[in-house]
């Protein structure tokens, strides 16, 4: 007997509150309807009332886990408008913060995956391992969440010798911890293997990005394909898996932690001397675009200028918007108890409530259940 499971609008696995009307036949998902837009804040419109400098701080508040990616991508698009090039040292510092942000993001993603698997021991271990990273980000940037590190034309803070040594010390600790994380992932391989499958050709058709795309066997990374900051001056591997499932997405992110450590070490060892920021003048009329590899995937910014100090249009396309297109593909035919794992594998991050409404499609009878009831 088909039933509709109302999933949302609030759930800790969501990047933003969404509603999922999941039609199930027994324990099998046969259809999914998604409603979005519950936390629309009008930031793009608000950006049309702020100066270019003010928008740096506005854009980084779009996301708490990817704030540097947003502010840096905006700054790079604005730098096209102002026709300025950041100093080489500033580019290196931007890349360092990018990878620190990727490290903390992948740590919390893995922790939440283990939480969804009811492995609280690994959840706590990963959250504890993430805490020194957050302290380091505060040391480097002055803030733990919205870093306020970027400026149009460069960065606002320098890296001191003490900060560099502290960074290297924490990187060593991360490398020592990683083998345990890999073993923990392997211990759950049977549970997450074959769950949330997104074949290579379907990943391309859906337009997914980031670790989700790379876990479907596509070698794509903006850091390599269209280098920005200082990524054209460091060596790293684009990690990829071909299992096309939750296990593959976990392994891609875990392997990217190794690569981020390697990238940061190279950046610190090669950090050039020089200025932190280039002075900007009057913006030209025209358009500016930028794209970066945020922890969740490709992030794009577009700015249109009319020559004044306030942009005429600011448009962005976050990675989650693209990855959401594959949710229906992943869930159709999946078991209901795997729904949370599939959504978690996309890194859709928001803290909300932990309940669903189960509605009988024939009688209309409704009841509230905790997600733990579903598995």
matplotlib code that plots the C-alpha trace (Angstrom):
import matplotlib.pyplot as plt

x = [0.0, 1.7, 2.3, 3.7, 6.5, 6.8, 10.5, 11.3, 11.2, 13.7, 16.4, 20.1, 21.2, 19.8, 21.9, 18.6, 15.2, 13.5, 10.4, 10.7, 7.4, 8.6, 6.2, 7.0, 5.6, 6.4, 10.0, 10.9, 11.0, 9.1, 8.9, 10.2, 8.9, 11.1, 10.1, 12.8, 13.2, 12.3, 15.3, 15.5, 17.1, 17.3, 21.1, 21.5, 19.1, 20.6, 24.0, 22.6, 22.2, 25.8, 29.2, 31.6, 33.6, 30.6, 29.5, 32.7, 31.3, 27.8, 28.6, 30.7, 27.7, 25.8, 27.4, 29.1, 31.2, 32.2, 32.5, 36.0, 35.0, 32.1, 34.1, 37.1, 34.9, 33.1, 36.4, 37.9, 34.8, 35.1, 38.8, 37.8, 35.5, 38.2, 40.9, 43.4, 45.6, 46.2, 49.8, 51.4, 51.7, 47.9, 47.1, 49.1, 47.4, 44.0, 44.9, 46.1, 42.7, 40.9, 42.5, 42.1, 38.4, 38.3, 39.9, 37.4, 34.5, 35.5, 36.0, 32.5, 31.0, 32.7, 31.6, 27.9, 28.1, 29.2, 26.4, 23.9, 25.4, 24.8, 28.6, 28.8, 32.4, 33.7, 31.5, 33.1, 36.6, 36.2, 34.6, 37.5, 40.0, 38.3, 38.5, 42.3, 41.6, 39.0, 41.4, 44.0, 41.5, 40.9, 44.6, 45.1, 42.0, 40.9, 37.5, 36.4, 33.4, 33.1, 36.8, 36.8, 40.1, 39.5, 39.5, 39.1, 42.7, 44.1, 43.8, 43.4, 45.8, 49.3, 50.8, 53.4, 56.2, 54.5, 51.3, 53.1, 54.8, 51.5, 49.9, 52.6, 52.2, 48.5, 48.9, 51.2, 48.5, 45.9, 48.1, 48.5, 44.7, 43.7, 44.5, 41.9, 39.3, 39.9, 39.6, 36.3, 35.0, 35.9, 34.2, 30.9, 31.6, 29.0, 26.3, 27.1, 28.3, 25.7, 23.6, 22.6, 24.1, 24.6, 26.2, 28.8, 26.5, 23.7, 26.1, 27.1, 23.5, 22.4, 25.4, 26.6, 29.8, 32.6, 33.2, 29.8, 30.9, 34.4, 32.9, 31.0, 34.2, 34.6, 38.0, 36.9, 38.3, 38.4, 41.7, 43.2, 41.0, 40.8, 43.4, 42.9, 44.8, 48.1, 46.8, 48.8, 52.0, 51.5, 51.3, 48.3, 46.2, 42.5, 41.0, 38.3, 36.3, 34.2, 31.8, 29.3, 27.8, 27.9, 31.1, 32.8, 31.8, 33.3, 36.6, 36.9, 36.6, 38.9, 41.5, 41.1, 42.1, 45.5, 45.8, 44.8, 47.6, 50.0, 48.9, 49.1, 52.7, 53.8, 52.2, 53.8, 57.2, 57.0, 55.2, 56.7, 57.4, 55.4, 52.3, 49.0, 46.6, 46.5, 44.8, 41.6, 40.2, 36.9, 35.0, 34.6, 31.3, 31.0, 30.8, 33.0, 32.9, 34.7, 34.6, 36.3, 36.3, 34.5, 34.5, 31.2, 32.1, 32.1, 30.9, 30.3, 29.9, 28.8, 28.8, 27.4, 28.7, 27.3, 30.4, 29.2, 30.5, 27.5, 27.1, 24.1, 23.7, 25.3, 24.5, 25.9, 25.4, 26.4, 27.4, 24.4, 22.0, 23.6, 23.9, 20.3, 19.3, 20.6, 18.6, 15.6, 17.9, 19.7, 16.5, 14.2, 14.3, 16.2, 15.2, 13.5, 16.0, 18.8, 17.2, 19.2, 22.5, 21.9, 21.1, 24.0, 26.4, 25.6, 26.9, 23.7, 24.4, 21.9, 20.8, 17.1, 14.5, 14.6, 11.1, 9.0, 5.3, 4.1, 0.8, -1.2, -1.9, -5.3, -6.8, -5.0, -4.1, -1.0, 1.5, 4.8, 7.9, 11.5, 14.0, 15.5, 12.2, 13.1, 16.4]
y = [0.0, 3.3, 5.9, 9.4, 10.2, 14.0, 14.6, 18.1, 21.1, 20.8, 18.1, 18.2, 16.8, 19.7, 22.6, 24.6, 23.5, 21.5, 19.4, 15.9, 14.2, 10.6, 8.1, 4.5, 1.1, -1.0, -0.1, 1.0, 4.6, 4.9, 8.7, 11.9, 15.5, 18.3, 21.8, 24.3, 28.0, 27.9, 30.1, 32.5, 35.6, 37.8, 38.1, 38.6, 41.5, 42.9, 42.9, 45.5, 47.9, 47.5, 48.7, 46.3, 46.2, 45.6, 42.7, 40.8, 40.3, 39.8, 37.0, 35.1, 34.9, 32.8, 29.7, 29.1, 26.1, 27.6, 31.3, 31.7, 30.1, 32.5, 35.7, 34.7, 33.8, 37.1, 39.0, 37.3, 38.3, 41.9, 42.0, 41.4, 44.5, 46.6, 45.2, 44.4, 41.5, 40.4, 40.1, 36.7, 36.4, 37.1, 34.4, 31.9, 32.9, 32.6, 29.1, 28.1, 29.3, 27.5, 24.2, 24.7, 25.3, 22.1, 20.2, 21.3, 20.8, 17.2, 16.4, 17.5, 15.7, 12.4, 12.9, 13.5, 10.4, 8.3, 9.9, 8.8, 5.3, 5.5, 5.2, 7.8, 6.9, 7.9, 10.9, 12.2, 11.3, 13.3, 16.3, 16.3, 16.1, 19.0, 21.3, 22.1, 23.0, 25.5, 26.9, 27.2, 29.0, 31.4, 32.0, 32.5, 34.6, 36.0, 34.2, 30.6, 30.8, 33.9, 34.5, 38.1, 37.2, 38.4, 41.9, 42.9, 42.9, 40.6, 39.6, 41.5, 39.4, 38.0, 34.7, 35.0, 32.6, 31.4, 30.7, 28.8, 26.5, 25.9, 25.0, 22.5, 20.9, 20.4, 19.0, 16.3, 15.4, 15.2, 12.7, 10.5, 10.4, 9.7, 5.9, 5.4, 7.3, 5.1, 2.0, 3.3, 3.9, 0.4, -1.0, 0.4, -0.5, -3.2, -0.8, 2.1, 0.2, 0.3, 2.9, 6.1, 5.0, 7.7, 6.2, 8.1, 9.0, 10.1, 12.2, 14.1, 14.5, 15.8, 18.3, 17.3, 18.8, 18.3, 15.1, 13.8, 14.0, 12.6, 9.7, 8.8, 8.3, 11.9, 13.5, 17.1, 19.8, 23.5, 23.8, 21.8, 22.5, 26.3, 27.2, 30.3, 31.7, 29.8, 26.3, 26.5, 26.6, 23.4, 19.7, 17.6, 14.7, 14.9, 12.0, 9.9, 6.8, 4.8, 3.0, 5.8, 5.4, 6.7, 4.7, 6.3, 9.8, 9.0, 7.7, 10.8, 13.2, 11.2, 11.1, 14.8, 15.4, 13.9, 16.2, 19.3, 18.6, 18.2, 21.4, 23.5, 22.2, 23.3, 26.7, 27.4, 26.2, 28.4, 31.4, 34.4, 37.8, 40.8, 42.9, 41.6, 43.7, 45.8, 49.2, 49.4, 52.4, 53.0, 50.0, 49.7, 49.1, 45.5, 42.0, 39.8, 36.1, 33.7, 30.0, 28.1, 24.6, 24.9, 21.9, 20.8, 21.5, 24.2, 27.6, 30.4, 34.2, 36.7, 40.5, 43.1, 46.7, 50.0, 51.9, 53.0, 51.8, 49.5, 46.4, 46.4, 42.6, 39.8, 36.3, 33.1, 29.4, 27.2, 23.5, 22.2, 23.6, 21.4, 18.3, 18.5, 17.7, 14.1, 13.5, 12.0, 9.8, 8.5, 7.8, 6.1, 2.4, 2.9, 1.6, 4.1, 3.6, 4.7, 8.0, 9.9, 8.3, 9.4, 12.9, 13.0, 11.9, 15.1, 17.2, 19.2, 20.8, 22.5, 21.9, 21.4, 19.1, 15.3, 14.2, 13.2, 13.0, 9.6, 9.9, 7.0, 7.9, 6.1, 7.1, 10.4, 9.3, 11.1, 10.3, 11.8, 9.6, 10.2, 9.4, 6.7, 4.9, 4.6, 2.9]
z = [0.0, -1.1, 1.6, 1.6, 4.0, 4.7, 5.2, 6.3, 6.2, 9.1, 9.4, 10.5, 7.1, 5.1, 3.9, 4.0, 5.2, 2.4, 2.2, 0.7, -0.1, -0.4, -1.8, -0.6, -1.4, 1.6, 2.3, -1.2, -2.4, -5.6, -6.0, -4.5, -4.7, -3.4, -2.2, -1.6, -0.6, 3.1, 4.1, 1.1, 2.6, -0.5, -0.3, -4.0, -3.9, -0.7, -2.5, -4.9, -2.0, -0.6, -1.8, -3.3, 0.0, 2.1, 0.0, 0.8, 4.4, 3.2, 0.7, 3.2, 5.5, 2.9, 4.4, 7.7, 6.6, 3.2, 4.1, 2.7, -0.6, -1.0, -0.1, -2.2, -5.2, -4.9, -4.5, -7.6, -9.6, -8.2, -9.1, -12.7, -12.4, -10.8, -13.1, -10.2, -9.5, -5.9, -4.8, -5.0, -1.2, -0.9, -3.4, -1.3, 1.9, 0.2, -0.9, 2.7, 4.1, 1.4, 2.3, 6.1, 5.4, 3.3, 6.1, 8.8, 6.3, 5.4, 9.1, 10.1, 7.0, 8.0, 11.6, 10.5, 8.3, 11.3, 13.3, 10.7, 11.0, 14.8, 15.3, 18.1, 19.0, 15.6, 15.5, 18.8, 17.6, 14.4, 16.1, 18.6, 15.7, 14.0, 17.1, 16.7, 13.1, 14.2, 16.7, 13.9, 11.6, 14.5, 14.9, 11.2, 10.4, 13.7, 13.6, 13.7, 11.3, 9.2, 8.7, 7.3, 5.7, 2.1, 0.6, -3.0, -4.2, -1.6, 2.1, 5.3, 7.6, 7.2, 8.3, 11.0, 11.6, 14.8, 12.9, 10.2, 12.8, 14.6, 11.3, 10.5, 13.9, 13.5, 10.0, 11.5, 14.0, 11.2, 9.3, 12.4, 12.9, 9.3, 9.2, 12.0, 10.0, 7.0, 9.1, 10.5, 7.0, 6.0, 9.0, 7.7, 4.0, 3.9, 5.2, 2.8, -0.3, -3.1, -1.3, -3.1, -6.4, -9.1, -12.2, -14.2, -17.1, -14.8, -12.7, -15.9, -17.0, -13.6, -13.5, -10.0, -8.8, -6.2, -4.3, -5.4, -9.1, -8.3, -6.5, -9.7, -11.6, -13.1, -12.7, -12.2, -9.9, -10.5, -8.6, -11.4, -14.4, -13.9, -11.3, -9.1, -6.0, -5.9, -7.1, -10.3, -8.2, -6.1, -6.9, -5.9, -7.1, -7.8, -5.8, -7.5, -6.9, -9.3, -6.9, -7.4, -3.9, -0.3, 0.3, -2.7, -1.5, 1.9, 0.5, -1.8, 1.1, 3.3, 0.6, -0.1, 3.6, 2.7, -0.4, 1.5, 4.1, 1.2, -0.5, 2.7, 3.4, -0.1, 0.2, 3.6, 2.4, -0.8, 0.7, -1.1, 0.4, -0.7, -0.1, 1.1, -0.9, -4.1, -4.0, -6.0, -7.9, -9.6, -11.0, -14.7, -16.5, -17.4, -16.0, -13.8, -13.2, -10.9, -9.9, -7.2, -5.8, -2.5, -0.2, -1.6, -5.2, -7.9, -6.7, -9.3, -8.8, -11.5, -11.0, -13.3, -12.9, -14.1, -13.1, -9.6, -6.2, -5.9, -8.1, -10.4, -10.1, -8.0, -8.9, -7.5, -8.0, -5.0, -5.4, -3.4, -5.9, -8.6, -6.3, -5.3, -8.9, -8.4, -5.2, -7.0, -9.1, -6.0, -4.0, -6.5, -5.8, -2.5, 0.9, 3.1, 5.9, 3.6, 2.9, 5.5, 4.4, 0.8, 1.8, 4.2, 1.4, -0.5, 2.4, 2.8, 6.1, 8.5, 12.1, 12.4, 14.0, 13.9, 13.0, 10.0, 9.3, 7.9, 5.9, 4.6, 1.0, 1.1, 4.5, 5.0, 8.6, 9.9, 12.6, 13.8, 14.0, 14.9, 12.2, 14.4, 13.7, 10.0, 10.8]

ax = plt.figure().add_subplot(projection="3d")
ax.plot(x, y, z, "-o")
ax.set_aspect("equal")
plt.show()
